[in-house]
């Protein structure tokens, strides 16, 4: 028996179970008997280190090369329960995609999103088992390997974050209802419960969160999956603070600005923000639901997930690349003394287009204040700073670099700035 079967889940279960009742009541819109197809358990789907069970729903409307959606349940849930209690299968009937329902198959029915094995590509835990399920469906049904998506609630939302980090080569997009960032729930003591993360007490810079994702699959250089995030503002099981941390993480991973290109309210009580593009298939979309606790999704939300994935379309949505004028690399050289320092910054245009005017944004360390600068204008002098080009270095051809810098006072922290963004898009540092 695997050690993770002894996970301490008791603090999680009462709150989760309270959220399951409205979820099932609000989403039981189509029963299995109303569909021509039925849910089927697959008992031999390949490598299964997590000892998961697999269920699939193949609608009669599925044609050649159908897309695939993996729908991941919450703690205390099951694959069949998520099938009957959500709208994914009825939407599959309408749009012709296959749905895979993993089943945690352990006491408490939570997925492993905490162990070191779960947080790396082909690490040998639950994510590896789910990747095997996808491969099985692609081979058995001739499904489209270029149109594979994942959505989940609570424990399933955590798994959605993990799968996008572990397998960016498999999943094209994800939707997480009430989740936490990739790596937030990590533990090293064999426990599957991380109270600091659950209570919203873990905060990192966007770059730190992004580095956790990138470290899951070292050497991977392909495109990254898009992410849609949902969270209730009064969630006391997985604190609402995790919503903001997820936004930090996935905007960094996808190389887009954390400044929304759209903020609106598509329904009363909802606040939706889009990052990187104002489109239905934006790189990152986040929906905050006012006054709602740990009880998502509710009726109608999964239809918006399907639109975000592009599963309502006959052809896949185009991949949205990072803005060309935001591709950049930054290196720092800091020289410090008693209560002062200088920072020489080299900015390189790593994109394919010439920059005609640029703004480099970054965040100074606490206690640092700029007193003078060179080769750029800096404002304000502390906190979130922007450096703008001067007349003689505003044009940067692809591969070209320029050097800027500043002198600052400090109160002890002489570290380099963080969160570099060029013209609104994140830069590689180092």
C-alpha positions as a Markdown table, in Angstrom:
| # | Residue | x | y | z |
|---|---|---|---|---|
| 1 | Unk | 0.0 | 0.0 | 0.0 |
| 2 | Unk | 1.4 | 3.4 | -1.0 |
| 3 | Unk | 2.3 | 5.8 | 1.8 |
| 4 | Unk | 0.1 | 8.5 | 0.4 |
| 5 | Unk | -3.0 | 6.5 | 1.3 |
| 6 | Unk | -2.4 | 7.7 | 4.9 |
| 7 | Unk | -2.9 | 11.4 | 3.9 |
| 8 | Unk | -4.3 | 13.6 | 6.6 |
| 9 | Unk | -7.4 | 14.8 | 4.9 |
| 10 | Unk | -9.8 | 15.1 | 7.8 |
| 11 | Unk | -9.5 | 18.9 | 8.1 |
| 12 | Unk | -10.5 | 19.2 | 4.4 |
| 13 | Unk | -13.4 | 16.8 | 4.2 |
| 14 | Unk | -16.2 | 18.6 | 6.1 |
| 15 | Unk | -15.7 | 21.8 | 4.2 |
| 16 | Unk | -15.4 | 20.1 | 0.9 |
| 17 | Unk | -18.5 | 18.0 | 1.6 |
| 18 | Unk | -20.5 | 21.1 | 2.3 |
| 19 | Unk | -19.5 | 22.4 | -1.1 |
| 20 | Unk | -20.5 | 19.2 | -2.9 |
| 21 | Unk | -24.2 | 19.4 | -2.0 |
| 22 | Unk | -25.0 | 22.6 | -3.9 |
| 23 | Unk | -22.6 | 21.5 | -6.7 |
| 24 | Unk | -24.6 | 18.4 | -7.3 |
| 25 | Unk | -28.0 | 20.0 | -6.8 |
| 26 | Unk | -27.2 | 22.9 | -9.1 |
| 27 | Unk | -25.5 | 20.8 | -11.9 |
| 28 | Unk | -27.6 | 17.7 | -12.2 |
| 29 | Unk | -29.1 | 18.9 | -15.5 |
| 30 | Unk | -28.8 | 15.7 | -17.5 |
| 31 | Unk | -28.9 | 12.2 | -16.0 |
| 32 | Unk | -26.9 | 9.3 | -17.6 |
| 33 | Unk | -30.2 | 7.6 | -18.6 |
| 34 | Unk | -31.1 | 10.6 | -20.8 |
| 35 | Unk | -28.0 | 10.1 | -22.9 |
| 36 | Unk | -27.5 | 7.5 | -25.7 |
| 37 | Unk | -24.0 | 6.8 | -24.6 |
| 38 | Unk | -23.0 | 5.7 | -21.1 |
| 39 | Unk | -20.1 | 5.9 | -18.7 |
| 40 | Unk | -17.6 | 3.1 | -19.0 |
| 41 | Unk | -14.8 | 2.0 | -16.7 |
| 42 | Unk | -11.5 | 1.2 | -18.4 |
| 43 | Unk | -9.5 | -1.3 | -16.4 |
| 44 | Unk | -6.2 | -1.5 | -18.4 |
| 45 | Unk | -5.1 | 1.8 | -19.7 |
| 46 | Unk | -1.3 | 1.5 | -19.3 |
| 47 | Unk | 1.2 | 2.8 | -16.7 |
| 48 | Unk | -0.7 | 3.5 | -13.5 |
| 49 | Unk | 1.6 | 4.3 | -10.6 |
| 50 | Unk | -1.1 | 6.2 | -8.8 |
| 51 | Unk | -3.4 | 3.2 | -8.8 |
| 52 | Unk | -6.2 | 5.3 | -10.2 |
| 53 | Unk | -9.4 | 4.1 | -11.7 |
| 54 | Unk | -10.4 | 5.4 | -15.2 |
| 55 | Unk | -13.9 | 6.1 | -16.6 |
| 56 | Unk | -14.6 | 7.5 | -20.0 |
| 57 | Unk | -17.7 | 8.9 | -21.7 |
| 58 | Unk | -17.7 | 8.6 | -25.5 |
| 59 | Unk | -20.8 | 10.4 | -26.9 |
| 60 | Unk | -22.4 | 9.1 | -30.1 |
| 61 | Unk | -21.7 | 12.6 | -31.5 |
| 62 | Unk | -18.0 | 12.0 | -31.4 |
| 63 | Unk | -16.6 | 11.9 | -34.9 |
| 64 | Unk | -13.2 | 11.2 | -36.3 |
| 65 | Unk | -10.3 | 12.6 | -34.2 |
| 66 | Unk | -12.5 | 13.9 | -31.4 |
| 67 | Unk | -11.0 | 16.3 | -28.7 |
| 68 | Unk | -10.5 | 15.0 | -25.2 |
| 69 | Unk | -11.5 | 16.6 | -21.9 |
| 70 | Unk | -10.2 | 15.3 | -18.6 |
| 71 | Unk | -12.6 | 16.1 | -15.7 |
| 72 | Unk | -11.1 | 15.7 | -12.3 |
| 73 | Unk | -13.2 | 15.4 | -9.1 |
| 74 | Unk | -12.9 | 16.9 | -5.7 |
| 75 | Unk | -12.0 | 15.2 | -2.4 |
| 76 | Unk | -14.7 | 12.7 | -1.3 |
| 77 | Unk | -15.8 | 12.6 | -4.9 |
| 78 | Unk | -15.6 | 9.9 | -7.5 |
| 79 | Unk | -15.3 | 9.7 | -11.3 |
| 80 | Unk | -18.9 | 8.5 | -11.7 |
| 81 | Unk | -20.1 | 11.1 | -9.2 |
| 82 | Unk | -18.4 | 13.9 | -11.2 |
| 83 | Unk | -19.9 | 12.5 | -14.4 |
| 84 | Unk | -23.5 | 12.5 | -13.0 |
| 85 | Unk | -23.1 | 15.8 | -11.0 |
| 86 | Unk | -21.6 | 18.1 | -13.7 |
| 87 | Unk | -22.5 | 19.2 | -17.1 |
| 88 | Unk | -19.4 | 18.0 | -18.9 |
| 89 | Unk | -21.1 | 14.8 | -20.4 |
| 90 | Unk | -24.1 | 16.7 | -21.7 |
| 91 | Unk | -21.8 | 19.3 | -23.3 |
| 92 | Unk | -19.9 | 16.4 | -24.8 |
| 93 | Unk | -23.1 | 15.1 | -26.3 |
| 94 | Unk | -23.6 | 18.5 | -27.9 |
| 95 | Unk | -20.1 | 19.2 | -29.1 |
| 96 | Unk | -18.7 | 15.7 | -29.7 |
| 97 | Unk | -15.7 | 15.5 | -27.4 |
| 98 | Unk | -14.6 | 12.5 | -25.2 |
| 99 | Unk | -14.6 | 13.0 | -21.4 |
| 100 | Unk | -12.2 | 11.1 | -19.2 |
| 101 | Unk | -13.0 | 10.9 | -15.4 |
| 102 | Unk | -10.1 | 9.8 | -13.2 |
| 103 | Unk | -11.0 | 8.3 | -9.9 |
| 104 | Unk | -8.6 | 8.8 | -6.9 |
| 105 | Unk | -9.4 | 5.4 | -5.5 |
| 106 | Unk | -7.9 | 6.0 | -2.1 |
| 107 | Unk | -9.3 | 6.8 | 1.3 |
| 108 | Unk | -10.8 | 10.3 | 1.2 |
| 109 | Unk | -10.7 | 10.4 | -2.6 |
| 110 | Unk | -8.1 | 13.1 | -2.9 |
| 111 | Unk | -5.5 | 13.3 | -5.6 |
| 112 | Unk | -1.7 | 13.5 | -5.0 |
| 113 | Unk | -0.6 | 17.1 | -5.7 |
| 114 | Unk | 1.9 | 17.2 | -2.8 |
| 115 | Unk | 4.6 | 14.6 | -3.3 |
| 116 | Unk | 7.8 | 15.3 | -5.2 |
| 117 | Unk | 6.8 | 12.5 | -7.6 |
| 118 | Unk | 3.6 | 14.4 | -8.4 |
| 119 | Unk | 5.4 | 17.6 | -9.2 |
| 120 | Unk | 7.6 | 16.5 | -12.1 |
| 121 | Unk | 7.1 | 15.2 | -15.6 |
| 122 | Unk | 6.7 | 11.4 | -15.6 |
| 123 | Unk | 7.3 | 11.5 | -11.8 |
| 124 | Unk | 5.4 | 8.3 | -11.1 |
| 125 | Unk | 2.3 | 9.4 | -9.2 |
| 126 | Unk | -1.3 | 10.4 | -10.0 |
| 127 | Unk | -0.4 | 12.9 | -12.8 |
| 128 | Unk | 1.5 | 10.1 | -14.6 |
| 129 | Unk | -1.6 | 7.8 | -14.4 |
| 130 | Unk | -3.8 | 10.6 | -15.9 |
| 131 | Unk | -1.3 | 11.1 | -18.7 |
| 132 | Unk | -1.6 | 7.4 | -19.4 |
| 133 | Unk | -5.4 | 7.7 | -19.6 |
| 134 | Unk | -5.1 | 10.4 | -22.2 |
| 135 | Unk | -2.6 | 8.3 | -24.3 |
| 136 | Unk | -5.0 | 5.4 | -24.1 |
| 137 | Unk | -7.9 | 7.4 | -25.4 |
| 138 | Unk | -5.9 | 8.9 | -28.2 |
| 139 | Unk | -4.8 | 5.4 | -29.3 |
| 140 | Unk | -8.0 | 3.6 | -28.7 |
| 141 | Unk | -10.4 | 6.1 | -30.2 |
| 142 | Unk | -8.2 | 8.0 | -32.6 |
| 143 | Unk | -8.7 | 11.1 | -30.5 |
| 144 | Unk | -6.9 | 14.4 | -31.4 |
| 145 | Unk | -3.7 | 14.6 | -29.4 |
| 146 | Unk | -3.5 | 18.3 | -30.2 |
| 147 | Unk | -6.9 | 19.0 | -28.5 |
| 148 | Unk | -6.6 | 17.7 | -25.0 |
| 149 | Unk | -7.9 | 19.8 | -22.0 |
| 150 | Unk | -8.4 | 19.4 | -18.3 |
| 151 | Unk | -10.8 | 20.9 | -15.8 |
| 152 | Unk | -11.3 | 20.1 | -12.1 |
| 153 | Unk | -12.8 | 21.3 | -8.8 |
| 154 | Unk | -10.9 | 21.6 | -5.5 |
| 155 | Unk | -8.5 | 18.6 | -5.4 |
| 156 | Unk | -9.3 | 18.3 | -9.1 |
| 157 | Unk | -8.4 | 22.0 | -9.6 |
| 158 | Unk | -5.1 | 21.5 | -7.8 |
| 159 | Unk | -4.5 | 18.5 | -10.1 |
| 160 | Unk | -5.4 | 20.8 | -13.1 |
| 161 | Unk | -2.6 | 23.1 | -12.1 |
| 162 | Unk | -0.2 | 20.2 | -11.6 |
| 163 | Unk | -1.1 | 18.6 | -15.0 |
| 164 | Unk | -0.5 | 21.8 | -16.9 |
| 165 | Unk | 2.9 | 22.1 | -15.2 |
| 166 | Unk | 4.0 | 18.4 | -15.5 |
| 167 | Unk | 2.6 | 17.9 | -19.0 |
| 168 | Unk | 2.6 | 21.0 | -21.1 |
| 169 | Unk | 3.2 | 18.7 | -24.1 |
| 170 | Unk | -0.1 | 16.9 | -23.5 |
| 171 | Unk | -2.6 | 19.6 | -22.4 |
| 172 | Unk | -3.5 | 22.7 | -24.4 |
| 173 | Unk | -5.5 | 24.5 | -21.7 |
| 174 | Unk | -7.0 | 24.0 | -18.2 |
| 175 | Unk | -9.7 | 25.3 | -16.0 |
| 176 | Unk | -9.4 | 25.2 | -12.2 |
| 177 | Unk | -12.3 | 25.8 | -9.9 |
| 178 | Unk | -11.1 | 26.6 | -6.4 |
| 179 | Unk | -7.5 | 25.5 | -6.8 |
| 180 | Unk | -4.0 | 26.6 | -5.7 |
| 181 | Unk | -0.9 | 27.3 | -7.7 |
| 182 | Unk | 1.3 | 24.5 | -9.0 |
| 183 | Unk | 3.7 | 23.5 | -6.1 |
| 184 | Unk | 1.8 | 25.4 | -3.4 |
| 185 | Unk | 0.6 | 22.2 | -1.8 |
| 186 | Unk | 4.1 | 20.5 | -1.9 |
| 187 | Unk | 5.2 | 18.7 | 1.2 |
| 188 | Unk | 8.3 | 16.6 | 2.1 |
| 189 | Unk | 7.0 | 14.7 | 5.2 |
| 190 | Unk | 4.7 | 12.3 | 3.4 |
| 191 | Unk | 1.6 | 14.3 | 4.2 |
| 192 | Unk | -0.9 | 15.3 | 1.5 |
| 193 | Unk | -2.2 | 18.4 | 3.4 |
| 194 | Unk | -0.4 | 21.8 | 3.4 |
| 195 | Unk | -2.2 | 24.1 | 5.9 |
| 196 | Unk | -0.2 | 27.1 | 5.0 |
| 197 | Unk | -1.2 | 26.9 | 1.3 |
| 198 | Unk | -4.8 | 26.0 | 2.1 |
| 199 | Unk | -5.1 | 29.0 | 4.3 |
| 200 | Unk | -3.6 | 31.3 | 1.8 |
| 201 | Unk | -0.4 | 32.1 | 3.7 |
| 202 | Unk | 2.0 | 31.2 | 0.9 |
| 203 | Unk | 2.9 | 34.1 | -1.4 |
| 204 | Unk | 5.7 | 34.2 | -4.0 |
| 205 | Unk | 6.7 | 36.5 | -6.8 |
| 206 | Unk | 5.4 | 35.7 | -10.2 |
| 207 | Unk | 8.9 | 34.6 | -11.3 |
| 208 | Unk | 9.2 | 32.2 | -8.3 |
| 209 | Unk | 5.8 | 30.6 | -9.1 |
| 210 | Unk | 6.7 | 30.4 | -12.7 |
| 211 | Unk | 10.0 | 28.8 | -12.0 |
| 212 | Unk | 8.3 | 26.0 | -10.1 |
| 213 | Unk | 6.3 | 25.2 | -13.2 |
| 214 | Unk | 9.3 | 25.4 | -15.5 |
| 215 | Unk | 11.3 | 23.1 | -13.1 |
| 216 | Unk | 8.7 | 20.4 | -13.4 |
| 217 | Unk | 9.8 | 19.6 | -17.0 |
| 218 | Unk | 13.4 | 20.7 | -17.4 |
| 219 | Unk | 14.4 | 21.4 | -21.0 |
| 220 | Unk | 10.9 | 21.8 | -22.3 |
| 221 | Unk | 10.8 | 24.6 | -24.8 |
| 222 | Unk | 7.4 | 24.2 | -26.5 |
| 223 | Unk | 4.2 | 26.2 | -26.1 |
| 224 | Unk | 2.5 | 26.4 | -22.7 |
| 225 | Unk | -1.1 | 25.6 | -22.0 |
| 226 | Unk | -3.6 | 28.4 | -21.4 |
| 227 | Unk | -5.4 | 28.7 | -18.0 |
| 228 | Unk | -8.8 | 29.7 | -16.8 |
| 229 | Unk | -9.2 | 30.2 | -13.0 |
| 230 | Unk | -12.3 | 30.4 | -10.9 |
| 231 | Unk | -12.6 | 31.1 | -7.1 |
| 232 | Unk | -15.2 | 32.2 | -4.6 |
| 233 | Unk | -14.3 | 35.2 | -2.5 |
| 234 | Unk | -15.5 | 33.6 | 0.8 |
| 235 | Unk | -13.9 | 30.2 | 0.3 |
| 236 | Unk | -12.6 | 29.0 | 3.7 |
| 237 | Unk | -11.3 | 25.6 | 2.5 |
| 238 | Unk | -8.8 | 26.8 | -0.1 |
| 239 | Unk | -8.4 | 30.5 | 0.7 |
| 240 | Unk | -9.3 | 33.1 | -1.9 |
| 241 | Unk | -5.7 | 34.4 | -1.7 |
| 242 | Unk | -4.7 | 31.4 | -3.8 |
| 243 | Unk | -6.6 | 32.9 | -6.7 |
| 244 | Unk | -4.3 | 35.8 | -6.9 |
| 245 | Unk | -1.2 | 33.6 | -6.6 |
| 246 | Unk | -2.5 | 31.4 | -9.4 |
| 247 | Unk | -2.8 | 34.5 | -11.6 |
| 248 | Unk | 0.8 | 35.5 | -10.8 |
| 249 | Unk | 2.0 | 32.0 | -11.7 |
| 250 | Unk | 0.2 | 31.5 | -15.0 |
| 251 | Unk | 0.8 | 35.0 | -16.4 |
| 252 | Unk | 4.5 | 34.5 | -15.7 |
| 253 | Unk | 4.5 | 31.1 | -17.3 |
| 254 | Unk | 2.7 | 32.4 | -20.4 |
| 255 | Unk | 4.8 | 35.5 | -20.6 |
| 256 | Unk | 2.0 | 38.0 | -20.4 |
| 257 | Unk | 1.5 | 41.1 | -18.3 |
| 258 | Unk | -0.3 | 40.9 | -15.0 |
| 259 | Unk | -2.2 | 44.1 | -16.0 |
| 260 | Unk | -5.6 | 42.9 | -17.3 |
| 261 | Unk | -6.5 | 43.8 | -20.9 |
| 262 | Unk | -10.1 | 43.4 | -19.8 |
| 263 | Unk | -12.1 | 43.7 | -16.6 |
| 264 | Unk | -15.8 | 43.2 | -16.7 |
| 265 | Unk | -18.7 | 41.5 | -15.0 |
| 266 | Unk | -20.4 | 38.9 | -17.3 |
| 267 | Unk | -22.9 | 38.0 | -14.6 |
| 268 | Unk | -23.9 | 39.7 | -11.3 |
| 269 | Unk | -21.3 | 39.0 | -8.7 |
| 270 | Unk | -18.7 | 37.9 | -11.1 |
| 271 | Unk | -15.5 | 39.8 | -11.9 |
| 272 | Unk | -13.7 | 38.6 | -14.9 |
| 273 | Unk | -10.2 | 39.6 | -15.9 |
| 274 | Unk | -8.3 | 38.6 | -19.0 |
| 275 | Unk | -4.5 | 38.7 | -19.5 |
| 276 | Unk | -2.5 | 38.8 | -22.7 |
| 277 | Unk | -5.5 | 39.2 | -25.0 |
| 278 | Unk | -9.1 | 40.2 | -24.9 |
| 279 | Unk | -10.6 | 37.1 | -26.5 |
| 280 | Unk | -12.6 | 34.1 | -25.4 |
| 281 | Unk | -9.4 | 32.0 | -25.6 |
| 282 | Unk | -7.1 | 34.5 | -23.8 |
| 283 | Unk | -3.8 | 33.2 | -22.5 |
| 284 | Unk | -5.2 | 33.6 | -18.9 |
| 285 | Unk | -8.7 | 34.3 | -17.8 |
| 286 | Unk | -9.7 | 34.6 | -14.1 |
| 287 | Unk | -13.3 | 34.8 | -12.7 |
| 288 | Unk | -13.8 | 35.9 | -9.1 |
| 289 | Unk | -17.3 | 35.0 | -7.7 |
| 290 | Unk | -18.4 | 37.4 | -4.9 |
| 291 | Unk | -19.9 | 35.9 | -1.7 |
| 292 | Unk | -19.4 | 32.3 | -2.8 |
| 293 | Unk | -17.5 | 29.7 | -0.8 |
| 294 | Unk | -16.1 | 26.3 | -1.7 |
| 295 | Unk | -19.0 | 25.3 | -3.9 |
| 296 | Unk | -17.9 | 25.7 | -7.5 |
| 297 | Unk | -18.8 | 25.1 | -10.3 |
| 298 | Unk | -22.4 | 26.1 | -10.4 |
| 299 | Unk | -24.8 | 25.8 | -13.3 |
| 300 | Unk | -23.6 | 27.4 | -16.5 |
| 301 | Unk | -20.0 | 27.8 | -15.5 |
| 302 | Unk | -18.8 | 24.6 | -17.4 |
| 303 | Unk | -20.3 | 26.0 | -20.6 |
| 304 | Unk | -17.8 | 28.9 | -20.3 |
| 305 | Unk | -15.0 | 26.4 | -19.7 |
| 306 | Unk | -15.9 | 24.7 | -23.0 |
| 307 | Unk | -15.8 | 28.1 | -24.8 |
| 308 | Unk | -12.5 | 29.0 | -23.2 |
| 309 | Unk | -11.1 | 25.6 | -24.5 |
| 310 | Unk | -12.6 | 26.2 | -27.9 |
| 311 | Unk | -14.5 | 22.9 | -27.7 |
| 312 | Unk | -17.6 | 24.5 | -29.1 |
| 313 | Unk | -15.7 | 25.1 | -32.4 |
| 314 | Unk | -15.2 | 22.7 | -35.2 |
| 315 | Unk | -11.5 | 23.6 | -35.4 |
| 316 | Unk | -9.1 | 24.3 | -32.6 |
| 317 | Unk | -8.5 | 27.9 | -31.5 |
| 318 | Unk | -5.2 | 29.4 | -32.6 |
| 319 | Unk | -2.4 | 29.4 | -30.1 |
| 320 | Unk | -1.8 | 32.9 | -28.7 |
| 321 | Unk | 1.9 | 33.6 | -28.7 |
| 322 | Unk | 3.4 | 36.0 | -26.2 |
| 323 | Unk | 3.6 | 39.6 | -27.5 |
| 324 | Unk | 6.6 | 39.9 | -29.8 |
| 325 | Unk | 7.7 | 43.2 | -28.3 |
| 326 | Unk | 7.9 | 41.6 | -24.8 |
| 327 | Unk | 10.5 | 38.9 | -25.6 |
| 328 | Unk | 13.5 | 39.9 | -23.5 |
| 329 | Unk | 16.3 | 38.9 | -21.2 |
| 330 | Unk | 17.7 | 40.8 | -18.2 |
| 331 | Unk | 21.0 | 40.4 | -16.4 |
| 332 | Unk | 22.0 | 42.3 | -13.2 |
| 333 | Unk | 25.3 | 43.2 | -11.6 |
| 334 | Unk | 24.9 | 44.7 | -8.1 |
| 335 | Unk | 27.7 | 46.4 | -6.1 |
| 336 | Unk | 26.8 | 47.3 | -2.6 |
| 337 | Unk | 28.3 | 49.1 | 0.4 |
| 338 | Unk | 27.1 | 50.1 | 3.9 |
| 339 | Unk | 23.8 | 51.7 | 3.0 |
| 340 | Unk | 24.1 | 52.1 | -0.8 |
| 341 | Unk | 24.4 | 50.1 | -4.0 |
| 342 | Unk | 24.5 | 50.4 | -7.8 |
| 343 | Unk | 22.8 | 48.0 | -10.2 |
| 344 | Unk | 23.9 | 47.7 | -13.8 |
| 345 | Unk | 21.2 | 46.1 | -15.9 |
| 346 | Unk | 21.7 | 44.6 | -19.4 |
| 347 | Unk | 18.5 | 44.4 | -21.4 |
| 348 | Unk | 18.4 | 42.2 | -24.5 |
| 349 | Unk | 15.7 | 42.0 | -27.1 |
| 350 | Unk | 15.3 | 38.3 | -27.6 |
| 351 | Unk | 12.2 | 38.7 | -29.8 |
| 352 | Unk | 11.9 | 38.7 | -33.6 |
| 353 | Unk | 10.8 | 42.3 | -34.0 |
| 354 | Unk | 12.6 | 45.6 | -33.6 |
| 355 | Unk | 11.7 | 47.6 | -30.5 |
| 356 | Unk | 10.9 | 51.2 | -31.3 |
| 357 | Unk | 10.6 | 52.6 | -27.8 |
| 358 | Unk | 10.6 | 50.5 | -24.6 |
| 359 | Unk | 9.6 | 50.5 | -21.0 |
| 360 | Unk | 11.2 | 48.1 | -18.5 |
| 361 | Unk | 9.2 | 47.6 | -15.3 |
| 362 | Unk | 10.5 | 45.9 | -12.2 |
| 363 | Unk | 10.1 | 45.8 | -8.4 |
| 364 | Unk | 12.8 | 47.1 | -6.0 |
| 365 | Unk | 13.6 | 45.2 | -2.8 |
| 366 | Unk | 12.0 | 46.5 | 0.4 |
| 367 | Unk | 14.0 | 49.4 | 1.8 |
| 368 | Unk | 15.7 | 50.3 | -1.5 |
| 369 | Unk | 15.2 | 53.8 | -3.0 |
| 370 | Unk | 16.8 | 55.1 | -6.3 |
| 371 | Unk | 18.8 | 58.3 | -6.0 |
| 372 | Unk | 20.1 | 58.6 | -9.6 |
| 373 | Unk | 20.2 | 56.6 | -12.8 |
| 374 | Unk | 21.8 | 56.4 | -16.2 |
| 375 | Unk | 20.7 | 55.6 | -19.8 |
| 376 | Unk | 17.0 | 55.6 | -18.8 |
| 377 | Unk | 14.5 | 57.6 | -16.8 |
| 378 | Unk | 13.3 | 55.9 | -13.6 |
| 379 | Unk | 10.1 | 56.5 | -11.7 |
| 380 | Unk | 9.0 | 56.3 | -9.0 |
| 381 | Unk | 12.1 | 55.9 | -6.8 |
| 382 | Unk | 10.9 | 52.8 | -4.8 |
| 383 | Unk | 8.5 | 49.9 | -5.1 |
| 384 | Unk | 7.2 | 49.2 | -8.6 |
| 385 | Unk | 9.5 | 51.1 | -10.9 |
| 386 | Unk | 9.5 | 51.8 | -14.6 |
| 387 | Unk | 12.6 | 52.6 | -16.6 |
| 388 | Unk | 12.0 | 54.3 | -20.0 |
| 389 | Unk | 14.4 | 54.6 | -22.8 |
| 390 | Unk | 16.2 | 57.8 | -23.6 |
| 391 | Unk | 16.6 | 59.3 | -27.1 |
| 392 | Unk | 19.7 | 57.3 | -28.1 |
| 393 | Unk | 18.7 | 53.8 | -27.0 |
| 394 | Unk | 15.1 | 53.5 | -27.8 |
| 395 | Unk | 15.6 | 51.3 | -30.8 |
| 396 | Unk | 16.6 | 47.7 | -30.2 |
| 397 | Unk | 16.9 | 45.2 | -33.1 |
| 398 | Unk | 16.4 | 41.5 | -32.4 |
| 399 | Unk | 19.4 | 40.2 | -30.4 |
| 400 | Unk | 20.6 | 43.7 | -29.6 |
| 401 | Unk | 21.3 | 44.8 | -26.0 |
| 402 | Unk | 21.5 | 48.0 | -24.0 |
| 403 | Unk | 22.9 | 48.8 | -20.6 |
| 404 | Unk | 21.1 | 50.9 | -18.0 |
| 405 | Unk | 21.5 | 51.3 | -14.3 |
| 406 | Unk | 20.8 | 53.2 | -11.1 |
| 407 | Unk | 22.3 | 54.0 | -7.7 |
| 408 | Unk | 20.1 | 53.4 | -4.6 |
| 409 | Unk | 20.1 | 53.5 | -0.9 |
| 410 | Unk | 19.1 | 50.4 | 1.1 |
| 411 | Unk | 18.3 | 49.3 | 4.7 |
| 412 | Unk | 20.0 | 45.9 | 4.5 |
| 413 | Unk | 18.5 | 44.1 | 1.5 |
| 414 | Unk | 20.9 | 44.5 | -1.4 |
| 415 | Unk | 19.2 | 42.0 | -3.7 |
| 416 | Unk | 18.4 | 42.5 | -7.3 |
| 417 | Unk | 15.0 | 43.8 | -8.5 |
| 418 | Unk | 12.3 | 41.2 | -9.3 |
| 419 | Unk | 9.4 | 40.8 | -11.7 |
| 420 | Unk | 11.0 | 42.4 | -14.8 |
| 421 | Unk | 8.6 | 43.1 | -17.7 |
| 422 | Unk | 9.4 | 44.7 | -21.0 |
| 423 | Unk | 6.5 | 46.6 | -22.6 |
| 424 | Unk | 4.1 | 44.6 | -20.4 |
| 425 | Unk | 5.5 | 41.1 | -20.9 |
| 426 | Unk | 7.7 | 39.1 | -18.6 |
| 427 | Unk | 11.4 | 38.9 | -19.2 |
| 428 | Unk | 13.8 | 36.0 | -18.7 |
| 429 | Unk | 16.3 | 36.8 | -15.9 |
| 430 | Unk | 19.8 | 35.6 | -15.9 |
